[in-house]
Amino acid sequence: MKLKKGGKTSLVIEKRNHIAGNIYTKNEGGINVHVYGAHIFHTDNKEAWDYMNQFAEFNRFTNAPLARYKDELYHLPFNMSTFNQMWGVKTPDEARAYIEKQKESYKVESPKNLEEQAINLVGPDIYKKLIKGYTEKQWGRNCVDLPAFIIKRLPVRYTYDNNYFNDQYQGIPKGGYTQIIEKLLNGIEVRLNTDFFEHKEELMALANHVIYTGTIDQYFDYNLGKLDYRSLKFEKKVVNSNNFQGNAVVNYTRKEIPYTRIIEHQHFEFKQINPTILTYEYPKKWEVGDEPYYPINDDKNNLLFKKYQSLANETSNVTFAGRLGWYRYLDMDDIVMQTLQFVKRHFNE
């Protein structure tokens, strides 16, 4: 949109049969279904919040997922509600003391893997019930083989605050995300069902500058080897109920259960519609041809990415961007701000 206002002509290439990428939402029976998993916009950056609010009105949705272990339910993120449910403690001092006592025989000064880091944060009880199985399903690896930094994203609070994010601004666009992308692409040519690599020579010849948001290793035909990703499989179910689980997101933390969470979409917009629509989310190993959702930023992959990044820096008139181009996890507000900065830096818009 900003490039168009600046007099530039843009062409958007999309392999899928719809716009909006992974934030695509589709209205089904009055429920806006997050087709590729739950997306909650949250930020502390007022510029990013104001920018997004140009295109849709956001509701007051607060992300407060639940975790289910066997027949037990716990609040997330880890907070006083979680500690009370697990141990019966009622005050922050009691919770800290309980966790510190549990950690005594496990404590590691410099955690080298996710298991050590998690136990250092919340002790063995919470780790075994709420972290270990879920994380090993999500990443397809044992926690002792995963880097410690992954668990650092999880907040731990000694207050009765079930809001997953600490950010000042949070919500879901009323009517879903697709409308935002429709407005951003108004008047811009979009080619759906088009594989960039099947038409690469022709498309590259059309452009003075290419902004590439696919996987960086595929752009270079995997010449240096394949980067690792995790993929997801989504199973949609339509259920005869106007309120199946009472919450938008419920995580299933036991490793024996193959899915990581169930999403009940209508709760994102405070509706109670019968039938309700659920999505069961199954993590899976990524193979070429699958959708790559999560980069695996371990030492091996980060080293390989740096080699691809060197090739990218030597490639003229192509900018690599987004989670897959930068090979790192990014929240939506990060994408918004980095895109705005990129346009300003390269096109003076």
C-alpha positions as CSV (number, residue, x, y, z in Angstrom):
1,M,0.0,0.0,0.0
2,K,2.8,2.4,0.9
3,L,4.7,1.6,-2.3
4,K,1.5,2.2,-4.3
5,K,1.1,5.6,-2.7
6,G,4.7,6.4,-3.6
7,G,4.0,5.7,-7.3
8,K,5.5,2.2,-7.3
9,T,3.8,-0.7,-9.1
10,S,3.7,-4.0,-7.2
11,L,2.8,-7.5,-8.1
12,V,2.1,-10.1,-5.3
13,I,2.7,-13.7,-6.0
14,E,0.9,-16.2,-3.8
15,K,1.2,-20.0,-4.0
16,R,-2.1,-20.6,-2.1
17,N,-5.6,-20.0,-3.4
18,H,-6.2,-17.0,-1.1
19,I,-4.4,-13.9,0.3
20,A,-3.3,-13.2,3.9
21,G,-0.8,-16.1,4.3
22,N,-0.9,-17.7,7.7
23,I,-3.2,-15.1,9.2
24,Y,-6.0,-16.0,6.7
25,T,-9.4,-16.1,8.4
26,K,-12.5,-17.5,6.8
27,N,-16.0,-16.9,7.9
28,E,-17.9,-20.2,8.4
29,G,-21.4,-20.0,9.7
30,G,-20.7,-16.7,11.5
31,I,-17.5,-17.9,13.0
32,N,-14.2,-16.4,11.8
33,V,-11.9,-19.4,11.6
34,H,-8.1,-18.9,11.9
35,V,-7.3,-21.5,9.2
36,Y,-3.6,-21.8,10.1
37,G,-3.8,-21.6,13.8
38,A,-4.5,-18.9,16.4
39,H,-3.1,-15.4,15.8
40,I,-3.5,-12.8,18.5
41,F,-2.1,-9.4,17.7
42,H,-0.2,-8.0,20.7
43,T,2.4,-5.2,21.0
44,D,3.9,-2.6,23.2
45,N,4.6,-0.5,20.2
46,K,1.9,2.2,19.7
47,E,2.9,2.9,16.2
48,A,2.4,-0.8,15.2
49,W,-1.0,-0.8,17.1
50,D,-2.2,2.4,15.4
51,Y,-1.1,1.2,12.0
52,M,-3.1,-2.0,12.2
53,N,-6.2,-0.2,13.6
54,Q,-6.4,1.8,10.4
55,F,-7.7,-1.4,8.7
56,A,-10.0,-3.0,11.3
57,E,-11.5,-2.5,14.7
58,F,-9.9,-4.7,17.3
59,N,-11.8,-6.3,20.1
60,R,-10.5,-6.7,23.7
61,F,-9.6,-10.4,23.5
62,T,-7.0,-11.4,26.1
63,N,-5.0,-14.5,25.5
64,A,-5.5,-16.7,28.6
65,P,-4.9,-20.3,27.5
66,L,-5.5,-23.4,29.6
67,A,-3.3,-26.4,30.0
68,R,-4.8,-29.9,30.4
69,Y,-2.8,-32.7,32.0
70,K,-4.9,-35.9,32.3
71,D,-8.1,-34.6,34.0
72,E,-6.4,-31.6,35.6
73,L,-6.7,-28.0,34.2
74,Y,-4.2,-25.2,34.8
75,H,-4.0,-21.6,33.9
76,L,-1.3,-20.3,31.6
77,P,1.1,-18.5,31.7
78,F,2.6,-19.8,34.9
79,N,1.2,-17.5,37.6
80,M,-0.4,-17.6,41.1
81,S,-3.5,-19.3,39.6
82,T,-1.3,-22.1,38.3
83,F,0.6,-22.5,41.5
84,N,-2.6,-22.5,43.6
85,Q,-4.1,-25.2,41.3
86,M,-1.0,-27.4,41.5
87,W,0.0,-27.0,45.2
88,G,-2.7,-25.1,47.0
89,V,-0.4,-22.2,47.8
90,K,-2.1,-18.8,48.1
91,T,0.6,-16.1,48.4
92,P,3.6,-15.2,46.2
93,D,6.0,-16.0,49.1
94,E,4.5,-19.4,49.5
95,A,4.8,-20.1,45.8
96,R,8.4,-18.9,45.6
97,A,9.3,-21.0,48.7
98,Y,7.7,-24.1,47.2
99,I,9.5,-23.7,43.9
100,E,12.8,-23.0,45.5
101,K,12.5,-26.1,47.7
102,Q,11.7,-28.2,44.6
103,K,14.6,-26.8,42.7
104,E,17.2,-27.6,45.4
105,S,18.3,-31.0,44.1
106,Y,17.9,-29.9,40.4
107,K,19.4,-26.4,40.3
108,V,22.0,-25.8,37.5
109,E,23.9,-22.5,37.6
110,S,24.2,-22.3,33.8
111,P,21.4,-24.2,32.1
112,K,22.6,-25.9,28.9
113,N,19.3,-27.2,27.6
114,L,15.6,-26.6,27.8
115,E,15.0,-29.1,30.6
116,E,17.5,-27.5,32.9
117,Q,16.2,-24.0,32.1
118,A,12.6,-25.0,32.7
119,I,13.3,-26.6,36.1
120,N,15.4,-23.5,37.1
121,L,12.3,-21.4,36.3
122,V,9.4,-23.3,37.8
123,G,10.7,-26.5,39.4
124,P,10.1,-30.2,38.4
125,D,6.4,-30.5,39.0
126,I,5.3,-27.8,36.5
127,Y,8.1,-29.0,34.1
128,K,6.9,-32.6,34.1
129,K,3.2,-31.8,33.9
130,L,3.0,-28.8,31.7
131,I,6.2,-28.3,29.8
132,K,8.0,-31.6,29.0
133,G,5.4,-33.5,27.0
134,Y,4.0,-30.4,25.2
135,T,7.4,-29.2,24.2
136,E,8.7,-32.5,23.0
137,K,5.6,-32.9,20.8
138,Q,6.0,-29.4,19.4
139,W,9.6,-29.7,18.5
140,G,9.9,-33.4,17.9
141,R,13.0,-33.7,20.2
142,N,13.7,-34.5,23.8
143,C,13.9,-31.4,26.0
144,V,17.5,-32.3,26.9
145,D,18.3,-31.9,23.2
146,L,16.6,-28.5,22.8
147,P,18.4,-25.1,23.5
148,A,17.6,-23.4,26.8
149,F,16.5,-20.1,25.1
150,I,13.2,-21.6,23.8
151,I,11.7,-21.6,27.3
152,K,12.8,-18.1,28.1
153,R,9.8,-16.8,26.1
154,L,7.4,-18.2,28.7
155,P,6.4,-15.7,31.3
156,V,6.4,-16.6,35.0
157,R,4.3,-14.3,37.3
158,Y,3.7,-14.2,41.0
159,T,0.4,-12.5,40.5
160,Y,-3.1,-13.8,39.7
161,D,-2.8,-12.6,36.2
162,N,-3.8,-15.1,33.4
163,N,-3.0,-12.7,30.6
164,Y,-0.4,-14.6,28.5
165,F,1.2,-11.4,27.1
166,N,2.7,-8.5,29.0
167,D,2.1,-6.1,26.1
168,Q,-0.1,-3.0,26.5
169,Y,-2.1,-3.5,23.4
170,Q,-3.8,-6.8,22.5
171,G,-6.8,-8.0,20.5
172,I,-8.4,-9.7,17.5
173,P,-9.7,-7.8,14.5
174,K,-13.5,-7.9,14.5
175,G,-14.4,-9.8,11.4
176,G,-11.0,-11.5,11.1
177,Y,-7.6,-10.8,9.6
178,T,-8.3,-11.3,5.9
179,Q,-10.1,-7.9,5.6
180,I,-6.8,-6.2,6.7
181,I,-4.8,-7.7,3.9
182,E,-7.6,-7.0,1.4
183,K,-7.4,-3.3,2.3
184,L,-3.6,-3.3,2.1
185,L,-3.7,-4.9,-1.3
186,N,-6.5,-2.7,-2.7
187,G,-5.6,-1.8,-6.3
188,I,-2.5,-4.1,-6.3
189,E,-2.3,-7.0,-8.7
190,V,-2.3,-10.4,-6.9
191,R,-1.7,-13.7,-8.7
192,L,-3.0,-16.6,-6.6
193,N,-2.3,-20.3,-7.2
194,T,1.1,-19.3,-8.6
195,D,4.3,-21.0,-7.6
196,F,7.2,-18.5,-7.6
197,F,9.8,-21.2,-8.5
198,E,7.8,-22.5,-11.4
199,H,7.8,-19.1,-13.0
200,K,11.0,-17.7,-11.4
201,E,12.8,-16.5,-14.5
202,E,9.7,-14.8,-15.9
203,L,8.8,-13.1,-12.6
204,M,12.4,-12.0,-11.9
205,A,12.5,-10.3,-15.3
206,L,9.4,-8.3,-14.5
207,A,10.7,-6.7,-11.3
208,N,13.2,-4.0,-10.5
209,H,13.2,-5.3,-6.9
210,V,12.0,-8.5,-5.4
211,I,10.9,-8.9,-1.8
212,Y,11.1,-12.6,-1.1
213,T,9.4,-14.0,2.0
214,G,9.7,-17.7,1.3
215,T,12.4,-20.1,2.8
216,I,15.9,-18.7,2.1
217,D,17.4,-22.1,1.4
218,Q,14.8,-22.9,-1.3
219,Y,15.6,-19.7,-3.1
220,F,19.2,-20.9,-3.5
221,D,17.9,-24.4,-4.5
222,Y,19.2,-25.9,-1.2
223,N,22.8,-25.6,-2.5
224,L,24.3,-25.5,0.9
225,G,21.9,-28.0,2.5
226,K,18.4,-27.9,3.9
227,L,17.5,-25.8,7.0
228,D,15.2,-27.5,9.5
229,Y,11.7,-26.4,10.3
230,R,8.7,-27.8,12.2
231,S,5.4,-28.1,10.4
232,L,1.8,-28.4,11.5
233,K,-1.3,-30.3,10.5
234,F,-4.7,-28.8,11.2
235,E,-7.8,-31.0,11.7
236,K,-11.1,-29.0,11.6
237,K,-14.1,-30.4,13.5
238,V,-17.6,-29.1,13.5
239,V,-19.3,-30.0,16.7
240,N,-23.0,-29.8,17.8
241,S,-22.5,-27.4,20.7
242,N,-22.4,-23.6,21.2
243,N,-19.5,-23.9,23.7
244,F,-17.3,-27.0,23.5
245,Q,-14.4,-26.1,25.9
246,G,-15.2,-22.7,27.4
247,N,-12.0,-21.1,26.2
248,A,-10.3,-20.2,22.9
249,V,-7.2,-22.3,23.4
250,V,-6.7,-25.4,25.5
251,N,-3.2,-27.0,25.4
252,Y,-2.8,-30.8,25.9
253,T,0.5,-31.4,27.6
254,R,0.8,-35.2,27.7
255,K,3.1,-36.6,25.1
256,E,0.7,-39.5,24.5
257,I,-1.9,-37.2,23.0
258,P,-0.8,-36.4,19.5
259,Y,-2.2,-32.9,19.2
260,T,-0.8,-29.9,21.2
261,R,-4.0,-27.9,21.4
262,I,-7.6,-27.4,20.5
263,I,-8.7,-24.0,19.3
264,E,-12.4,-23.1,19.6
265,H,-12.5,-20.1,17.2
266,Q,-15.8,-18.4,18.2
267,H,-14.3,-17.5,21.6
268,F,-11.8,-15.1,19.9
269,E,-14.9,-12.9,19.2
270,F,-17.0,-13.7,22.3
271,K,-19.6,-15.6,20.4
272,Q,-21.7,-18.7,21.2
273,I,-22.9,-20.2,17.9
274,N,-24.1,-23.8,17.4
275,P,-22.5,-25.7,15.7
276,T,-19.1,-24.6,17.0
277,I,-15.8,-25.0,15.0
278,L,-12.7,-26.5,16.5
279,T,-9.2,-26.9,15.2
280,Y,-6.9,-29.7,16.5
281,E,-3.3,-28.8,16.0
282,Y,-0.7,-31.5,15.4
283,P,3.0,-30.7,15.1
284,K,4.9,-32.7,12.6
285,K,8.3,-33.2,11.1
286,W,8.9,-30.9,8.1
287,E,9.6,-32.3,4.7
288,V,10.1,-30.5,1.4
289,G,6.7,-29.6,0.2
290,D,5.2,-29.1,3.7
291,E,4.4,-25.7,5.1
292,P,7.4,-24.5,7.2
293,Y,6.0,-22.9,10.4
294,Y,8.8,-22.7,12.9
295,P,12.6,-22.4,12.2
296,I,14.7,-24.6,14.4
297,N,17.3,-22.2,15.7
298,D,19.8,-24.6,17.1
299,D,23.6,-24.2,16.5
300,K,23.7,-26.3,13.4
301,N,20.8,-24.5,11.7
302,N,22.0,-21.1,12.7
303,L,25.4,-21.7,11.3
304,L,23.9,-22.9,8.0
305,F,21.5,-19.9,7.9
306,K,24.5,-17.5,8.2
307,K,26.0,-19.1,5.1
308,Y,22.7,-18.6,3.2
309,Q,22.6,-15.0,4.6
310,S,26.0,-14.3,3.0
311,L,24.6,-15.5,-0.3
312,A,21.6,-13.3,0.2
313,N,23.7,-10.2,0.9
314,E,25.5,-10.8,-2.4
315,T,22.2,-11.1,-4.3
316,S,21.3,-7.8,-6.0
317,N,17.8,-6.4,-6.2
318,V,16.4,-9.1,-3.9
319,T,15.4,-8.5,-0.2
320,F,14.8,-11.5,2.0
321,A,12.2,-10.9,4.7
322,G,9.8,-12.4,7.2
323,R,10.1,-15.5,9.4
324,L,11.3,-17.7,6.6
325,G,13.6,-15.2,4.9
326,W,15.2,-14.2,8.2
327,Y,15.0,-17.8,9.7
328,R,13.7,-16.7,13.1
329,Y,10.5,-16.5,15.0
330,L,8.8,-13.1,14.7
331,D,5.5,-11.8,16.2
332,M,3.1,-9.9,14.0
333,D,4.0,-6.5,15.4
334,D,7.7,-7.2,14.6
335,I,6.8,-7.9,11.0
336,V,4.7,-4.7,10.8
337,M,7.5,-2.5,12.2
338,Q,10.3,-4.1,10.2
339,T,8.3,-3.8,7.0
340,L,7.5,-0.1,7.6
341,Q,11.2,0.5,8.3
342,F,12.3,-1.4,5.2
343,V,9.9,0.6,2.9
344,K,11.1,3.9,4.4
345,R,14.8,2.9,4.2
346,H,14.7,1.5,0.6
347,F,12.0,3.5,-1.1
348,N,11.8,6.8,1.0
349,E,8.1,6.2,1.7
